[in-house]
Amino acid sequence: MTTKIRTYTFSDQEDILEIFKSNCPKYFDVNDITDLIDFLENYADSNFKVLIINNEVIGCGGHYVKHSDKVFGIAWVMFKRFAVGHSNFFKIATYFFNHILENIKNEKLEYDIVINTTQLLEKTFSKFDFSTEKIITNGFGENLDHHVMRRKMKK
């Protein structure tokens, strides 16, 4: 299995949209596709990456810096459902997410990291030292509670 992480390009958009759709309605509300398209067309920069396994884009995600709030944000981390099998999924997801965290570290800013996720991934992100600060019931759609999680900058 050959694995590669590279910067997103516009030619990846259809693959990303397919990844998104593979995660609806369990992890994302289908209505969020317009926000994703807007992000890909207007905000995805060199910090937004794709994960390629055996020449297929099966994941994406990245980070951004919000200097006004002195935080990093995590954007659109997702993986194509059932693409790598359950046994490999957590290894691959951890590898990719650690890549994002390393890119944040390389920014050399002493900012916390904030992620907006759902109750379905709260436990997963807590393994990366994120703590839930706020919960908005159905904030991301029906049965998708919006969890604002923060990882404090380590001093």
PyMOL CGO cylinders between C-alpha atoms (Angstrom):
from pymol import cmd
from pymol.cgo import CYLINDER

trace = [
    CYLINDER, 0.00, 0.00, 0.00, 1.62, 3.25, -1.12, 0.3, 1, 1, 1, 1, 1, 1,
    CYLINDER, 1.62, 3.25, -1.12, 0.65, 6.28, 0.93, 0.3, 1, 1, 1, 1, 1, 1,
    CYLINDER, 0.65, 6.28, 0.93, 1.28, 9.90, 0.02, 0.3, 1, 1, 1, 1, 1, 1,
    CYLINDER, 1.28, 9.90, 0.02, 0.19, 13.27, 1.40, 0.3, 1, 1, 1, 1, 1, 1,
    CYLINDER, 0.19, 13.27, 1.40, 0.27, 16.29, -0.86, 0.3, 1, 1, 1, 1, 1, 1,
    CYLINDER, 0.27, 16.29, -0.86, -1.27, 19.74, -1.17, 0.3, 1, 1, 1, 1, 1, 1,
    CYLINDER, -1.27, 19.74, -1.17, -4.84, 19.88, -2.49, 0.3, 1, 1, 1, 1, 1, 1,
    CYLINDER, -4.84, 19.88, -2.49, -5.32, 21.03, -6.08, 0.3, 1, 1, 1, 1, 1, 1,
    CYLINDER, -5.32, 21.03, -6.08, -8.55, 22.01, -7.79, 0.3, 1, 1, 1, 1, 1, 1,
    CYLINDER, -8.55, 22.01, -7.79, -8.46, 18.75, -9.78, 0.3, 1, 1, 1, 1, 1, 1,
    CYLINDER, -8.46, 18.75, -9.78, -9.06, 16.93, -6.45, 0.3, 1, 1, 1, 1, 1, 1,
    CYLINDER, -9.06, 16.93, -6.45, -12.43, 18.62, -5.89, 0.3, 1, 1, 1, 1, 1, 1,
    CYLINDER, -12.43, 18.62, -5.89, -14.60, 15.81, -7.30, 0.3, 1, 1, 1, 1, 1, 1,
    CYLINDER, -14.60, 15.81, -7.30, -12.76, 13.22, -5.19, 0.3, 1, 1, 1, 1, 1, 1,
    CYLINDER, -12.76, 13.22, -5.19, -13.27, 15.36, -2.08, 0.3, 1, 1, 1, 1, 1, 1,
    CYLINDER, -13.27, 15.36, -2.08, -16.97, 15.73, -2.82, 0.3, 1, 1, 1, 1, 1, 1,
    CYLINDER, -16.97, 15.73, -2.82, -17.26, 11.95, -3.18, 0.3, 1, 1, 1, 1, 1, 1,
    CYLINDER, -17.26, 11.95, -3.18, -15.49, 11.50, 0.17, 0.3, 1, 1, 1, 1, 1, 1,
    CYLINDER, -15.49, 11.50, 0.17, -17.94, 13.95, 1.72, 0.3, 1, 1, 1, 1, 1, 1,
    CYLINDER, -17.94, 13.95, 1.72, -20.95, 12.14, 0.23, 0.3, 1, 1, 1, 1, 1, 1,
    CYLINDER, -20.95, 12.14, 0.23, -19.65, 8.80, 1.51, 0.3, 1, 1, 1, 1, 1, 1,
    CYLINDER, -19.65, 8.80, 1.51, -19.89, 10.25, 5.03, 0.3, 1, 1, 1, 1, 1, 1,
    CYLINDER, -19.89, 10.25, 5.03, -23.49, 11.51, 4.73, 0.3, 1, 1, 1, 1, 1, 1,
    CYLINDER, -23.49, 11.51, 4.73, -25.69, 11.39, 6.70, 0.3, 1, 1, 1, 1, 1, 1,
    CYLINDER, -25.69, 11.39, 6.70, -23.73, 9.68, 9.48, 0.3, 1, 1, 1, 1, 1, 1,
    CYLINDER, -23.73, 9.68, 9.48, -20.92, 12.21, 9.91, 0.3, 1, 1, 1, 1, 1, 1,
    CYLINDER, -20.92, 12.21, 9.91, -22.02, 15.21, 7.83, 0.3, 1, 1, 1, 1, 1, 1,
    CYLINDER, -22.02, 15.21, 7.83, -25.32, 16.79, 6.93, 0.3, 1, 1, 1, 1, 1, 1,
    CYLINDER, -25.32, 16.79, 6.93, -25.70, 16.62, 3.14, 0.3, 1, 1, 1, 1, 1, 1,
    CYLINDER, -25.70, 16.62, 3.14, -26.66, 20.32, 3.15, 0.3, 1, 1, 1, 1, 1, 1,
    CYLINDER, -26.66, 20.32, 3.15, -23.10, 21.19, 4.17, 0.3, 1, 1, 1, 1, 1, 1,
    CYLINDER, -23.10, 21.19, 4.17, -21.86, 20.38, 0.67, 0.3, 1, 1, 1, 1, 1, 1,
    CYLINDER, -21.86, 20.38, 0.67, -22.28, 24.03, -0.38, 0.3, 1, 1, 1, 1, 1, 1,
    CYLINDER, -22.28, 24.03, -0.38, -19.99, 25.12, 2.50, 0.3, 1, 1, 1, 1, 1, 1,
    CYLINDER, -19.99, 25.12, 2.50, -17.44, 22.51, 1.44, 0.3, 1, 1, 1, 1, 1, 1,
    CYLINDER, -17.44, 22.51, 1.44, -17.52, 23.66, -2.19, 0.3, 1, 1, 1, 1, 1, 1,
    CYLINDER, -17.52, 23.66, -2.19, -17.12, 27.28, -1.06, 0.3, 1, 1, 1, 1, 1, 1,
    CYLINDER, -17.12, 27.28, -1.06, -14.14, 26.27, 1.08, 0.3, 1, 1, 1, 1, 1, 1,
    CYLINDER, -14.14, 26.27, 1.08, -12.48, 24.29, -1.73, 0.3, 1, 1, 1, 1, 1, 1,
    CYLINDER, -12.48, 24.29, -1.73, -12.99, 27.04, -4.30, 0.3, 1, 1, 1, 1, 1, 1,
    CYLINDER, -12.99, 27.04, -4.30, -12.12, 30.05, -2.13, 0.3, 1, 1, 1, 1, 1, 1,
    CYLINDER, -12.12, 30.05, -2.13, -10.15, 29.11, 0.97, 0.3, 1, 1, 1, 1, 1, 1,
    CYLINDER, -10.15, 29.11, 0.97, -8.21, 25.87, 0.47, 0.3, 1, 1, 1, 1, 1, 1,
    CYLINDER, -8.21, 25.87, 0.47, -4.54, 26.80, 0.41, 0.3, 1, 1, 1, 1, 1, 1,
    CYLINDER, -4.54, 26.80, 0.41, -1.20, 25.05, 0.82, 0.3, 1, 1, 1, 1, 1, 1,
    CYLINDER, -1.20, 25.05, 0.82, -2.23, 23.98, 4.34, 0.3, 1, 1, 1, 1, 1, 1,
    CYLINDER, -2.23, 23.98, 4.34, -5.07, 21.83, 2.98, 0.3, 1, 1, 1, 1, 1, 1,
    CYLINDER, -5.07, 21.83, 2.98, -3.84, 18.33, 2.13, 0.3, 1, 1, 1, 1, 1, 1,
    CYLINDER, -3.84, 18.33, 2.13, -5.09, 15.19, 0.47, 0.3, 1, 1, 1, 1, 1, 1,
    CYLINDER, -5.09, 15.19, 0.47, -4.23, 11.66, 1.48, 0.3, 1, 1, 1, 1, 1, 1,
    CYLINDER, -4.23, 11.66, 1.48, -3.57, 9.31, -1.42, 0.3, 1, 1, 1, 1, 1, 1,
    CYLINDER, -3.57, 9.31, -1.42, -3.42, 5.55, -1.08, 0.3, 1, 1, 1, 1, 1, 1,
    CYLINDER, -3.42, 5.55, -1.08, -2.60, 3.43, -4.12, 0.3, 1, 1, 1, 1, 1, 1,
    CYLINDER, -2.60, 3.43, -4.12, -3.13, 6.47, -6.38, 0.3, 1, 1, 1, 1, 1, 1,
    CYLINDER, -3.13, 6.47, -6.38, -6.64, 7.19, -5.02, 0.3, 1, 1, 1, 1, 1, 1,
    CYLINDER, -6.64, 7.19, -5.02, -7.55, 10.27, -2.98, 0.3, 1, 1, 1, 1, 1, 1,
    CYLINDER, -7.55, 10.27, -2.98, -9.16, 8.80, 0.14, 0.3, 1, 1, 1, 1, 1, 1,
    CYLINDER, -9.16, 8.80, 0.14, -8.83, 11.63, 2.64, 0.3, 1, 1, 1, 1, 1, 1,
    CYLINDER, -8.83, 11.63, 2.64, -8.38, 15.34, 3.13, 0.3, 1, 1, 1, 1, 1, 1,
    CYLINDER, -8.38, 15.34, 3.13, -8.02, 18.02, 5.74, 0.3, 1, 1, 1, 1, 1, 1,
    CYLINDER, -8.02, 18.02, 5.74, -5.85, 20.83, 6.89, 0.3, 1, 1, 1, 1, 1, 1,
    CYLINDER, -5.85, 20.83, 6.89, -5.44, 23.80, 9.11, 0.3, 1, 1, 1, 1, 1, 1,
    CYLINDER, -5.44, 23.80, 9.11, -5.75, 27.55, 9.05, 0.3, 1, 1, 1, 1, 1, 1,
    CYLINDER, -5.75, 27.55, 9.05, -4.52, 30.34, 11.29, 0.3, 1, 1, 1, 1, 1, 1,
    CYLINDER, -4.52, 30.34, 11.29, -6.88, 32.85, 12.86, 0.3, 1, 1, 1, 1, 1, 1,
    CYLINDER, -6.88, 32.85, 12.86, -4.47, 35.48, 14.18, 0.3, 1, 1, 1, 1, 1, 1,
    CYLINDER, -4.47, 35.48, 14.18, -7.26, 37.68, 15.59, 0.3, 1, 1, 1, 1, 1, 1,
    CYLINDER, -7.26, 37.68, 15.59, -8.21, 34.90, 18.03, 0.3, 1, 1, 1, 1, 1, 1,
    CYLINDER, -8.21, 34.90, 18.03, -4.70, 33.46, 18.33, 0.3, 1, 1, 1, 1, 1, 1,
    CYLINDER, -4.70, 33.46, 18.33, -5.86, 29.98, 17.33, 0.3, 1, 1, 1, 1, 1, 1,
    CYLINDER, -5.86, 29.98, 17.33, -5.32, 27.40, 14.67, 0.3, 1, 1, 1, 1, 1, 1,
    CYLINDER, -5.32, 27.40, 14.67, -8.40, 25.80, 13.19, 0.3, 1, 1, 1, 1, 1, 1,
    CYLINDER, -8.40, 25.80, 13.19, -8.75, 22.34, 11.70, 0.3, 1, 1, 1, 1, 1, 1,
    CYLINDER, -8.75, 22.34, 11.70, -10.68, 22.22, 8.42, 0.3, 1, 1, 1, 1, 1, 1,
    CYLINDER, -10.68, 22.22, 8.42, -12.64, 19.44, 6.75, 0.3, 1, 1, 1, 1, 1, 1,
    CYLINDER, -12.64, 19.44, 6.75, -10.77, 16.35, 7.94, 0.3, 1, 1, 1, 1, 1, 1,
    CYLINDER, -10.77, 16.35, 7.94, -12.52, 13.35, 6.43, 0.3, 1, 1, 1, 1, 1, 1,
    CYLINDER, -12.52, 13.35, 6.43, -11.82, 9.99, 4.85, 0.3, 1, 1, 1, 1, 1, 1,
    CYLINDER, -11.82, 9.99, 4.85, -13.69, 7.95, 2.26, 0.3, 1, 1, 1, 1, 1, 1,
    CYLINDER, -13.69, 7.95, 2.26, -15.81, 5.48, 4.20, 0.3, 1, 1, 1, 1, 1, 1,
    CYLINDER, -15.81, 5.48, 4.20, -14.80, 1.85, 3.85, 0.3, 1, 1, 1, 1, 1, 1,
    CYLINDER, -14.80, 1.85, 3.85, -11.85, 2.72, 1.55, 0.3, 1, 1, 1, 1, 1, 1,
    CYLINDER, -11.85, 2.72, 1.55, -9.13, 1.09, 3.64, 0.3, 1, 1, 1, 1, 1, 1,
    CYLINDER, -9.13, 1.09, 3.64, -10.95, -1.32, 5.91, 0.3, 1, 1, 1, 1, 1, 1,
    CYLINDER, -10.95, -1.32, 5.91, -11.61, -0.95, 9.60, 0.3, 1, 1, 1, 1, 1, 1,
    CYLINDER, -11.61, -0.95, 9.60, -8.28, -2.42, 10.75, 0.3, 1, 1, 1, 1, 1, 1,
    CYLINDER, -8.28, -2.42, 10.75, -6.20, 0.08, 8.75, 0.3, 1, 1, 1, 1, 1, 1,
    CYLINDER, -6.20, 0.08, 8.75, -8.45, 3.10, 9.22, 0.3, 1, 1, 1, 1, 1, 1,
    CYLINDER, -8.45, 3.10, 9.22, -7.21, 4.28, 12.62, 0.3, 1, 1, 1, 1, 1, 1,
    CYLINDER, -7.21, 4.28, 12.62, -3.55, 3.86, 11.68, 0.3, 1, 1, 1, 1, 1, 1,
    CYLINDER, -3.55, 3.86, 11.68, -4.03, 5.85, 8.47, 0.3, 1, 1, 1, 1, 1, 1,
    CYLINDER, -4.03, 5.85, 8.47, -6.22, 8.51, 10.12, 0.3, 1, 1, 1, 1, 1, 1,
    CYLINDER, -6.22, 8.51, 10.12, -3.69, 8.93, 12.95, 0.3, 1, 1, 1, 1, 1, 1,
    CYLINDER, -3.69, 8.93, 12.95, -0.83, 9.19, 10.44, 0.3, 1, 1, 1, 1, 1, 1,
    CYLINDER, -0.83, 9.19, 10.44, -2.69, 11.88, 8.47, 0.3, 1, 1, 1, 1, 1, 1,
    CYLINDER, -2.69, 11.88, 8.47, -3.85, 13.85, 11.52, 0.3, 1, 1, 1, 1, 1, 1,
    CYLINDER, -3.85, 13.85, 11.52, -0.33, 13.79, 12.98, 0.3, 1, 1, 1, 1, 1, 1,
    CYLINDER, -0.33, 13.79, 12.98, 0.87, 15.24, 9.67, 0.3, 1, 1, 1, 1, 1, 1,
    CYLINDER, 0.87, 15.24, 9.67, -1.57, 18.15, 10.12, 0.3, 1, 1, 1, 1, 1, 1,
    CYLINDER, -1.57, 18.15, 10.12, -0.41, 18.66, 13.72, 0.3, 1, 1, 1, 1, 1, 1,
    CYLINDER, -0.41, 18.66, 13.72, 3.22, 18.67, 12.57, 0.3, 1, 1, 1, 1, 1, 1,
    CYLINDER, 3.22, 18.67, 12.57, 2.41, 21.34, 9.97, 0.3, 1, 1, 1, 1, 1, 1,
    CYLINDER, 2.41, 21.34, 9.97, 0.81, 23.42, 12.73, 0.3, 1, 1, 1, 1, 1, 1,
    CYLINDER, 0.81, 23.42, 12.73, 3.87, 22.96, 14.93, 0.3, 1, 1, 1, 1, 1, 1,
    CYLINDER, 3.87, 22.96, 14.93, 6.06, 24.16, 12.06, 0.3, 1, 1, 1, 1, 1, 1,
    CYLINDER, 6.06, 24.16, 12.06, 4.16, 27.46, 12.03, 0.3, 1, 1, 1, 1, 1, 1,
    CYLINDER, 4.16, 27.46, 12.03, 5.97, 28.26, 15.32, 0.3, 1, 1, 1, 1, 1, 1,
    CYLINDER, 5.97, 28.26, 15.32, 3.03, 30.16, 16.80, 0.3, 1, 1, 1, 1, 1, 1,
    CYLINDER, 3.03, 30.16, 16.80, 1.98, 29.61, 20.38, 0.3, 1, 1, 1, 1, 1, 1,
    CYLINDER, 1.98, 29.61, 20.38, -1.71, 29.27, 19.58, 0.3, 1, 1, 1, 1, 1, 1,
    CYLINDER, -1.71, 29.27, 19.58, -4.26, 26.72, 20.76, 0.3, 1, 1, 1, 1, 1, 1,
    CYLINDER, -4.26, 26.72, 20.76, -5.87, 24.46, 18.16, 0.3, 1, 1, 1, 1, 1, 1,
    CYLINDER, -5.87, 24.46, 18.16, -9.66, 24.45, 17.78, 0.3, 1, 1, 1, 1, 1, 1,
    CYLINDER, -9.66, 24.45, 17.78, -11.73, 21.87, 15.95, 0.3, 1, 1, 1, 1, 1, 1,
    CYLINDER, -11.73, 21.87, 15.95, -15.46, 21.83, 15.29, 0.3, 1, 1, 1, 1, 1, 1,
    CYLINDER, -15.46, 21.83, 15.29, -16.70, 18.26, 15.18, 0.3, 1, 1, 1, 1, 1, 1,
    CYLINDER, -16.70, 18.26, 15.18, -19.61, 16.07, 16.26, 0.3, 1, 1, 1, 1, 1, 1,
    CYLINDER, -19.61, 16.07, 16.26, -20.26, 13.75, 19.16, 0.3, 1, 1, 1, 1, 1, 1,
    CYLINDER, -20.26, 13.75, 19.16, -19.28, 10.88, 16.85, 0.3, 1, 1, 1, 1, 1, 1,
    CYLINDER, -19.28, 10.88, 16.85, -15.64, 11.98, 16.78, 0.3, 1, 1, 1, 1, 1, 1,
    CYLINDER, -15.64, 11.98, 16.78, -15.30, 13.60, 20.20, 0.3, 1, 1, 1, 1, 1, 1,
    CYLINDER, -15.30, 13.60, 20.20, -13.62, 10.50, 21.66, 0.3, 1, 1, 1, 1, 1, 1,
    CYLINDER, -13.62, 10.50, 21.66, -11.22, 10.24, 18.71, 0.3, 1, 1, 1, 1, 1, 1,
    CYLINDER, -11.22, 10.24, 18.71, -10.06, 13.85, 19.03, 0.3, 1, 1, 1, 1, 1, 1,
    CYLINDER, -10.06, 13.85, 19.03, -9.74, 13.54, 22.79, 0.3, 1, 1, 1, 1, 1, 1,
    CYLINDER, -9.74, 13.54, 22.79, -6.96, 11.01, 22.07, 0.3, 1, 1, 1, 1, 1, 1,
    CYLINDER, -6.96, 11.01, 22.07, -5.08, 13.92, 20.48, 0.3, 1, 1, 1, 1, 1, 1,
    CYLINDER, -5.08, 13.92, 20.48, -5.45, 16.01, 23.68, 0.3, 1, 1, 1, 1, 1, 1,
    CYLINDER, -5.45, 16.01, 23.68, -8.52, 17.97, 22.57, 0.3, 1, 1, 1, 1, 1, 1,
    CYLINDER, -8.52, 17.97, 22.57, -11.12, 18.82, 25.22, 0.3, 1, 1, 1, 1, 1, 1,
    CYLINDER, -11.12, 18.82, 25.22, -14.74, 19.75, 24.59, 0.3, 1, 1, 1, 1, 1, 1,
    CYLINDER, -14.74, 19.75, 24.59, -15.53, 23.38, 25.45, 0.3, 1, 1, 1, 1, 1, 1,
    CYLINDER, -15.53, 23.38, 25.45, -19.05, 23.73, 24.10, 0.3, 1, 1, 1, 1, 1, 1,
    CYLINDER, -19.05, 23.73, 24.10, -21.84, 21.54, 22.73, 0.3, 1, 1, 1, 1, 1, 1,
    CYLINDER, -21.84, 21.54, 22.73, -24.65, 22.79, 20.47, 0.3, 1, 1, 1, 1, 1, 1,
    CYLINDER, -24.65, 22.79, 20.47, -27.39, 20.16, 20.18, 0.3, 1, 1, 1, 1, 1, 1,
    CYLINDER, -27.39, 20.16, 20.18, -28.13, 19.40, 16.49, 0.3, 1, 1, 1, 1, 1, 1,
    CYLINDER, -28.13, 19.40, 16.49, -25.70, 22.21, 15.57, 0.3, 1, 1, 1, 1, 1, 1,
    CYLINDER, -25.70, 22.21, 15.57, -24.53, 20.39, 12.46, 0.3, 1, 1, 1, 1, 1, 1,
    CYLINDER, -24.53, 20.39, 12.46, -27.91, 18.91, 11.56, 0.3, 1, 1, 1, 1, 1, 1,
    CYLINDER, -27.91, 18.91, 11.56, -30.31, 16.37, 12.95, 0.3, 1, 1, 1, 1, 1, 1,
    CYLINDER, -30.31, 16.37, 12.95, -28.52, 14.06, 15.41, 0.3, 1, 1, 1, 1, 1, 1,
    CYLINDER, -28.52, 14.06, 15.41, -25.19, 15.81, 14.71, 0.3, 1, 1, 1, 1, 1, 1,
    CYLINDER, -25.19, 15.81, 14.71, -24.30, 17.79, 17.81, 0.3, 1, 1, 1, 1, 1, 1,
    CYLINDER, -24.30, 17.79, 17.81, -21.69, 20.50, 17.25, 0.3, 1, 1, 1, 1, 1, 1,
    CYLINDER, -21.69, 20.50, 17.25, -18.74, 20.01, 19.60, 0.3, 1, 1, 1, 1, 1, 1,
    CYLINDER, -18.74, 20.01, 19.60, -16.19, 22.79, 19.88, 0.3, 1, 1, 1, 1, 1, 1,
    CYLINDER, -16.19, 22.79, 19.88, -12.95, 21.18, 21.03, 0.3, 1, 1, 1, 1, 1, 1,
    CYLINDER, -12.95, 21.18, 21.03, -9.66, 22.81, 21.97, 0.3, 1, 1, 1, 1, 1, 1,
    CYLINDER, -9.66, 22.81, 21.97, -6.11, 21.56, 22.33, 0.3, 1, 1, 1, 1, 1, 1,
    CYLINDER, -6.11, 21.56, 22.33, -4.16, 23.91, 24.53, 0.3, 1, 1, 1, 1, 1, 1,
    CYLINDER, -4.16, 23.91, 24.53, -0.76, 24.99, 23.32, 0.3, 1, 1, 1, 1, 1, 1,
    CYLINDER, -0.76, 24.99, 23.32, 1.86, 23.08, 25.25, 0.3, 1, 1, 1, 1, 1, 1,
    CYLINDER, 1.86, 23.08, 25.25, 4.25, 25.38, 27.04, 0.3, 1, 1, 1, 1, 1, 1,
]
cmd.load_cgo(trace, "trace")
